[in-house]
């Protein structure tokens, strides 16, 4: 966040006429950094799951920031602006990696036993299905038993699904109200 503020100050101080949008872009980047810090704090305090939306945003914005960094260095912007922007991209990369990391180290051991790896894996692990690798390795070495499988979430249990289907069926079987 401090790097984004420093970048905003640098854009304001170096009033190059052909970069009028630079100040607006730097202002939006600063607001973006403040929002990311707030969202990250709320995500880590309120949920056990890694923040999917924040990780997707950081990944997409990082791709554009890398292209913009290259442009800043090639166009010949003041070295101070290009350097601070590059440092911001490096910090954003580290934040993206830290946000994608699962939060199992902050869980109590008793709570971890009731969660499957799918519940606690990060955005990239979930996207690439890497949480299944351990189960696939185990299935390759031996015949899988029910005990080897991961715990299902409570709302996916057969009893809960049966009750929901039965209620929906009964609701649909009721005759329509008389006019």
C-alpha positions, -999 to +999 in steps of 0.1 A: +000+000+000+029+024+008+045+016-026+012+025-043+011+058-024+047+065-033+039+058-070+009+082-068+032+109-054+058+103-081+032+105-108+019+138-094+055+153-090+066+143-125+040+161-146+049+148-180+023+161-204+018+129-224+010+109-193-021+127-179-038+093-173-009+082-152-021+101-121-056+087-125-042+052-129-019+056-099-049+069-078-069+038-088-040+015-080-037+031-045-075+026-039-071-009-052-043-016-027-063-003+002-093-024-009-071-055-012-057-050+023-092-047+037-106-076+018-077-098+028-081-090+064-119-097+063-113-130+045-087-142+070-108-133+100-142-145+088-137-177+069-115-208+068-114-209+030-087-192+010-102-162-009-111-174-044-123-140-057-093-121-044-069-147-058-085-146-092-084-108-092-047-107-082-038-132-109-056-113-137-044-079-125-008-092-122-008-102-158-017-066-168+008-052-143+036-072-158+028-059-193+026-023-179+060-027-161+076-037-193+061-007-211+073+017-184+108+005-187+108+005-225+091+039-230+117+056-209+096+068-180+115+083-151+135+054-136+119+062-102+084+055-114+094+023-133+114+011-103+086+017-078+061+001-101+083-029-105+087-032-067+049-030-065+045-059-090+070-080-069+050-073-037+017-081-055+032-114-066+042-122-030+007-113-018-009-135-045+012-164-034+005-158+003-032-155-004-033-187-023-017-206+005-042-226+027-047-216+063-043-250+080-016-238+103-040-216+121-066-243+126-070-264+157-061-301+152-096-312+162-112-290+136-088-302+108-101-338+112-136-328+101-125-311+068-115-327+035-086-314+015-110-298-010-124-276+018-090-261+028-071-260-005-062-228-022-075-212-054-048-228-076-049-262-059-086-262-064-084-251-100-058-277-109-073-304-087-040-310-070-058-319-038-068-352-055-031-363-061-028-379-027-060-399-032-049-410-067-015-421-054-032-441-027-056-457-052-027-466-074-009-484-046-038-503-032-075-509-034-093-479-018-115-485+011-142-462+025-119-452+053-094-439+026-118-415+011-121-379+022-149-367+045-179-353+028-194-320+038-225-323+059-248-308+032-236-335+008-246-365+030-270-390+015-296-384+043-296-347+038-298-350+000-326-375+003-346-352+026-342-323+002-353-344-029-382-358-009-394-323+002-390-310-034-409-340-048-437-336-022-439-299-029-443-306-066-469-333-061-493-310-042-522-300-063-523-263-073-545-241-051-581-238-062-591-205-079 
